[in-house]
Amino acid sequence: MEQLEPTLAAIAAADTIDAVEALRVAALGKQGWVSALLKSLGGMSPEERTSTGPRIHAAREAVAAALSERRAALESAALEAKLAAETADLSLPAPAAPRGSVHPVSQVMDELAEIFADMGFAVATGPEIEDDWHNFTALNMPETHPARAMHDTFYFPDQDAQGRSMLLRTHTSPVQIRSMLSQGAPLRVIAPGRVYRSDSDATHTPMFHQIEGLVIDKGIHLGHLKWTLETFLKAFFEREDIVLRLRPSYFPFTEPSVEVDVGYTLVNGKRVVGGSGDAANGGWMEVLGSGMVNRKVIEFGGLDPNEWQGFAFGTGVDRLAMLKYGMDDLRAFFDGDVRWLAHYGFGALDVPTLSAGVGVPVGVRA
Ligand code: PHE
């Protein structure tokens, strides 16, 4: 037991956690002196054990208590040292005006998600590298369908494991199929995202953005489609005098198909969305493709078209941004010119909401 005092002294003097641990092993470890004493109890006579036993146990408790006390003291000293070294000066001034801005495409997508969330639509996504079954076949465009040729598709040289041609999706409509297959019905989704077509001029870029809408439920008809698009366009352009004109059209995946024009008014020679296109200083411009989901597409989506009906629509996000915020060259959207972004970008903290209104581009602020 003569080791007790030196051990306690050594523990009190230990100046690192490792030194404390070494002392623990030397005393309480398997080969430690306290453990050896405890083992010796077995060979003692009952009288000897009654007198020595409590002293050995007391020594063990004393060593264990000293060890944990010293360890705690060293740990808190280490924490103090770390806190002292890592000072944060809370009196420093806040950074000047935040730098960077939100791209109009992101801004408009956020606005659209907010507007449609209010009508009960969730956001769905699909891959930009698609197969021709989802992009064409399941949308009622079999291999020989002439509409395939009109899409100016970028194909990959190789096919996938199922022998399907791989391509960059030419529209967001394949997300209709993916949503029906993965979520079933009823369904209310929008699918914003990048799409690709081999096309390039002032109003076309090889990559652009679309947003798809899909509603599948029972008893859905064209009236639901018209109300939804009217409500959406009024919220998006933030004016009540939005007048729609629905024209019969053709898409393989909708039947009937409807192209939607919105009335515009000429203000200083510029087209501003709002008012009747038939007014003296007005006109119509096409903003959306839409229609009732074709029965065949509902079947490809794994649903029974006798039970489920729906409508779908699709439009260009970049075009919506240009119409609302007044840019006239689409190519500038993707040039990455910081001067353009400083002018047309949106403040990062101005999250669009229906209640507070949407943002004003940074460069256009009063
Ligand atoms: N996918 C069509 C296009 O890219 C738009 C559309 C979507 C039309 C949904 C009808 C229904 O032009």
Boltz pocket constraint, residues with backbone or C-beta under 6 A from the ligand:
constraints:
  - pocket:
      binder: B
      contacts: [[A, 170], [A, 171], [A, 172], [A, 173], [A, 212], [A, 213], [A, 251], [A, 254], [A, 289], [A, 290], [A, 291], [A, 312], [A, 313], [A, 314], [A, 315]]
      max_distance: 6.0
